[in-house]
Amino acid sequence: MLGLMEGDADVARTAALFADPARVRVLMALADGRSLAASVLAGEAGLSAQGVSAHLAKLLAAGLVTAEKSGRHRFYRIAGAAPELLEALARHSPARPVRSLREGTRAEALRTARLCYDHLAGRLGVTVTAALLDRGALATVDGDPTTRRRAGDRISAQLQEHPYTLGPAAPEVFGALGVDLAIASRRPLLRFCLDWTEQRHHLAGALGAAVTQRFLAAGWLRSRAKAHRAVRLTDEGAAVLGDVLGISGALPPAPCPDRSAHTA
């Protein structure tokens, strides 16, 4: 008896999950790595309890979210390729019309500093990564001493291969930030993403998560709102980044994307 043959990937089926604006709002609410109850997700996504349950059932079946029962509640968390797909789709999607000052402020806040799953992204994320490189905490091995996109980098995705290693000043610089390089994690210490708003690399992996957790725990970063994955740099955080990484004053404007590397 012949077994079933495996055909081409069913791209349309996965794409359909991201075609519903309400379902995307559910995923965006989970994109910062939190585990949220359905009732909280309903409020953040602007849905009824029945509506959010229907969307979660489809996302669970596709492996894009997971659920964990705690007491009487189930808590949902983004999973699988969903974070990477959201970042990629955001990069290729037109901006939604801003209908109010509040919406415009929110969009700018996300571009300035946000959490990309469990690490820092946006303009602040790429600025910190570039400063780590300038300070010798990171080093490149491909002859390009910048964080710009390399040829072959996938847009808005975690890089499968990257040109970075720890630099000679890594113990001193990360130590000054209060981050221990001896991180116990099953994840690689160094991973990098191509930031979808800045078109530059930002630090991810176990070290990126540890840096971000340190910034949050020390009060150097604060969430802008309960239902918002944008974060802001506090005055104390700005002072620390100035002292340790030489980042002074306002964040630099977003650099222009390096179009010459867009050959992927």
VEXDREN-2710 file (C-alpha; in Angstrom, 1 decimal):
% VEXDREN-2710
k/r/px/py/pz
1/MET/0.0/0.0/0.0
2/LEU/1.4/3.3/-1.0
3/GLY/1.8/5.9/1.7
4/LEU/0.7/9.5/1.2
5/MET/3.1/11.6/-0.7
6/GLU/4.2/14.9/0.7
7/GLY/3.4/17.8/-1.7
8/ASP/4.5/21.4/-1.8
9/ALA/4.2/23.6/1.3
10/ASP/0.7/24.9/1.9
11/VAL/1.7/28.5/2.0
12/ALA/-1.9/29.8/1.4
13/ARG/-3.1/28.0/4.5
14/THR/-0.5/29.7/6.7
15/ALA/-1.0/33.1/4.9
16/ALA/-4.7/32.9/5.6
17/LEU/-4.1/33.0/9.3
18/PHE/-2.5/36.4/8.9
19/ALA/-5.1/37.7/6.6
20/ASP/-7.6/38.5/9.4
21/PRO/-6.9/41.9/11.1
22/ALA/-8.4/40.7/14.4
23/ARG/-6.2/37.6/14.4
24/VAL/-3.1/39.7/13.7
25/ARG/-4.0/41.9/16.7
26/VAL/-4.1/38.8/18.9
27/LEU/-0.6/37.8/17.7
28/MET/0.7/41.4/18.1
29/ALA/-0.5/41.4/21.7
30/LEU/1.6/38.3/22.3
31/ALA/4.6/39.4/20.3
32/ASP/6.5/40.7/23.3
33/GLY/6.7/37.1/24.7
34/ARG/4.1/37.5/27.4
35/SER/1.7/34.7/28.4
36/LEU/-1.8/36.2/28.5
37/ALA/-5.3/34.9/29.4
38/ALA/-8.0/35.0/26.7
39/SER/-9.8/37.7/28.6
40/VAL/-6.7/39.9/28.6
41/LEU/-6.1/39.2/24.9
42/ALA/-9.7/40.1/24.1
43/GLY/-9.2/43.5/25.7
44/GLU/-5.9/44.2/24.0
45/ALA/-7.1/43.0/20.6
46/GLY/-10.5/44.7/20.9
47/LEU/-12.5/41.5/20.6
48/SER/-15.3/39.7/22.3
49/ALA/-14.6/36.7/24.4
50/GLN/-16.2/34.5/21.8
51/GLY/-14.3/36.2/19.0
52/VAL/-10.8/35.8/20.6
53/SER/-11.5/32.2/21.5
54/ALA/-12.3/31.4/17.8
55/HIS/-9.0/33.0/16.7
56/LEU/-7.0/31.3/19.4
57/ALA/-8.4/27.9/18.3
58/LYS/-7.1/28.4/14.8
59/LEU/-3.7/29.7/16.0
60/LEU/-3.3/26.8/18.3
61/ALA/-4.1/24.3/15.6
62/ALA/-1.4/25.9/13.4
63/GLY/1.2/25.9/16.2
64/LEU/1.5/29.6/16.2
65/VAL/0.5/29.9/19.8
66/THR/0.7/27.5/22.8
67/ALA/-1.5/27.3/25.8
68/GLU/-0.7/26.5/29.4
69/LYS/-3.4/25.9/32.1
70/SER/-2.9/27.6/35.4
71/GLY/-5.8/27.3/37.9
72/ARG/-9.0/28.0/36.1
73/HIS/-7.4/29.9/33.3
74/ARG/-5.4/29.1/30.2
75/PHE/-2.6/31.4/29.3
76/TYR/-1.5/31.8/25.7
77/ARG/2.0/32.5/24.4
78/ILE/3.3/33.1/20.9
79/ALA/5.1/30.1/19.4
80/GLY/6.7/28.6/16.4
81/ALA/7.5/30.9/13.5
82/ALA/4.9/33.5/14.5
83/PRO/7.4/36.1/15.8
84/GLU/9.5/35.9/12.7
85/LEU/6.5/35.9/10.4
86/LEU/5.1/39.0/12.1
87/GLU/8.3/40.9/11.8
88/ALA/8.7/40.0/8.1
89/LEU/5.1/40.9/7.3
90/ALA/5.4/44.2/9.1
91/ARG/8.4/45.1/7.0
92/HIS/6.6/44.3/3.8
93/SER/3.2/45.9/4.8
94/PRO/2.1/49.4/4.1
95/ALA/1.6/51.6/7.2
96/ARG/-2.0/51.8/8.4
97/PRO/-3.5/55.3/8.1
98/VAL/-3.0/57.2/11.3
99/ARG/-6.5/58.4/12.3
100/SER/-5.5/60.1/15.6
101/LEU/-2.6/61.6/17.4
102/ARG/-2.6/58.7/19.8
103/GLU/-2.2/56.2/16.9
104/GLY/0.7/58.3/15.5
105/THR/2.4/58.4/18.8
106/ARG/2.1/54.7/19.2
107/ALA/3.6/54.0/15.8
108/GLU/6.6/56.2/16.5
109/ALA/7.0/54.6/19.9
110/LEU/7.3/51.2/18.3
111/ARG/9.8/52.5/15.8
112/THR/11.9/54.1/18.6
113/ALA/12.1/51.2/21.1
114/ARG/10.1/48.0/21.4
115/LEU/10.5/44.4/22.5
116/CYS/11.1/41.9/19.7
117/TYR/9.9/38.8/21.6
118/ASP/12.4/38.9/24.5
119/HIS/15.0/41.3/23.3
120/LEU/15.3/45.0/22.5
121/ALA/14.5/46.2/19.0
122/GLY/13.8/49.5/17.1
123/ARG/16.1/52.4/16.9
124/LEU/17.2/51.9/20.5
125/GLY/18.0/48.3/19.9
126/VAL/20.2/48.9/16.8
127/THR/21.9/51.8/18.5
128/VAL/22.8/49.7/21.5
129/THR/24.1/46.9/19.3
130/ALA/26.2/49.4/17.2
131/ALA/27.6/50.9/20.5
132/LEU/28.5/47.4/21.7
133/LEU/30.4/46.9/18.5
134/ASP/32.1/50.3/18.7
135/ARG/33.1/49.7/22.3
136/GLY/34.7/46.3/21.5
137/ALA/32.2/44.2/23.4
138/LEU/31.2/42.7/20.0
139/ALA/33.4/42.2/16.9
140/THR/32.8/41.3/13.3
141/VAL/34.6/38.6/11.4
142/ASP/33.6/39.5/7.9
143/GLY/35.6/42.8/7.5
144/ASP/32.5/45.0/7.8
145/PRO/32.7/46.9/11.2
146/THR/29.0/48.0/11.1
147/THR/25.6/46.5/11.9
148/ARG/24.2/47.1/8.4
149/ARG/22.4/44.4/6.5
150/ARG/24.6/41.9/4.7
151/ALA/23.9/40.4/1.3
152/GLY/21.8/37.3/1.9
153/ASP/20.2/38.5/5.2
154/ARG/16.5/37.7/5.3
155/ILE/14.4/40.7/5.8
156/SER/13.0/41.1/9.3
157/ALA/14.1/37.7/10.6
158/GLN/16.6/36.2/13.0
159/LEU/19.8/35.5/11.1
160/GLN/20.6/31.9/10.7
161/GLU/24.3/32.9/10.3
162/HIS/25.8/36.1/11.5
163/PRO/29.3/37.8/11.3
164/TYR/29.6/38.6/15.1
165/THR/31.6/37.3/18.0
166/LEU/32.3/38.6/21.4
167/GLY/35.0/41.3/21.3
168/PRO/38.0/41.7/23.6
169/ALA/36.2/44.2/25.8
170/ALA/33.1/42.0/26.3
171/PRO/33.7/41.1/29.9
172/GLU/34.4/44.8/30.9
173/VAL/31.5/46.3/28.9
174/PHE/28.9/43.8/29.7
175/GLY/30.1/43.7/33.3
176/ALA/29.6/47.4/33.6
177/LEU/26.0/46.9/32.4
178/GLY/25.5/44.2/35.1
179/VAL/25.3/41.4/32.6
180/ASP/27.1/38.1/33.3
181/LEU/28.4/36.4/30.1
182/ALA/28.1/33.0/31.8
183/ILE/24.5/32.6/30.8
184/ALA/23.0/29.2/31.3
185/SER/20.7/28.7/28.3
186/ARG/20.0/26.2/25.6
187/ARG/19.9/29.0/23.1
188/PRO/23.0/30.3/21.4
189/LEU/24.6/33.2/23.3
190/LEU/24.8/35.4/20.2
191/ARG/22.0/35.7/17.7
192/PHE/21.0/38.7/15.7
193/CYS/17.9/39.9/13.9
194/LEU/17.5/42.3/11.0
195/ASP/15.3/45.0/12.5
196/TRP/12.3/45.6/10.4
197/THR/12.1/49.3/11.0
198/GLU/15.8/50.2/11.0
199/GLN/17.2/47.7/8.4
200/ARG/20.1/47.1/10.8
201/HIS/21.1/44.2/13.0
202/HIS/20.0/44.1/16.7
203/LEU/21.3/41.7/19.4
204/ALA/19.1/38.7/20.1
205/GLY/19.8/35.3/21.5
206/ALA/20.5/34.5/25.1
207/LEU/22.7/37.6/25.5
208/GLY/20.2/39.9/23.9
209/ALA/17.5/38.6/26.3
210/ALA/19.8/38.9/29.3
211/VAL/20.7/42.5/28.4
212/THR/17.0/43.4/28.0
213/GLN/16.0/41.7/31.2
214/ARG/18.8/43.6/33.0
215/PHE/17.6/46.9/31.6
216/LEU/14.0/46.2/32.7
217/ALA/14.9/45.0/36.1
218/ALA/17.2/48.0/36.8
219/GLY/14.5/50.4/35.7
220/TRP/16.5/51.6/32.7
221/LEU/13.6/50.6/30.4
222/ARG/9.9/51.1/31.2
223/SER/6.9/49.8/29.3
224/ARG/5.0/52.7/27.7
225/ALA/1.6/51.1/28.4
226/LYS/0.1/47.9/29.7
227/ALA/-1.2/46.8/26.3
228/HIS/1.9/48.0/24.4
229/ARG/5.2/46.3/23.5
230/ALA/6.9/49.7/23.0
231/VAL/9.3/50.6/25.8
232/ARG/11.0/53.9/26.7
233/LEU/14.5/54.6/28.0
234/THR/14.4/56.3/31.4
235/ASP/16.6/59.1/32.5
236/GLU/18.7/56.7/34.6
237/GLY/18.9/54.3/31.7
238/ALA/20.1/57.1/29.4
239/ALA/22.8/58.1/31.9
240/VAL/24.0/54.5/32.1
241/LEU/24.1/54.1/28.3
242/GLY/26.0/57.4/28.1
243/ASP/28.6/56.3/30.7
244/VAL/29.1/52.7/29.5
245/LEU/28.4/52.8/25.8
246/GLY/28.9/56.5/24.9
247/ILE/25.3/56.9/23.7
248/SER/24.5/60.5/24.6
249/GLY/21.5/62.7/24.2
250/ALA/18.6/61.8/22.0
251/LEU/18.7/58.7/19.9
252/PRO/20.2/59.2/16.5
253/PRO/17.8/59.3/13.5
254/ALA/17.1/56.1/11.8
255/PRO/19.8/55.3/9.3
256/CYS/18.9/55.0/5.6
257/PRO/18.7/51.3/4.6
258/ASP/21.7/50.0/2.7
259/ARG/20.0/49.1/-0.6
260/SER/23.2/47.6/-2.0
261/ALA/22.9/44.6/0.3
262/HIS/19.3/43.9/-0.7
263/THR/20.1/41.0/-3.0
264/ALA/18.5/38.2/-1.0
END
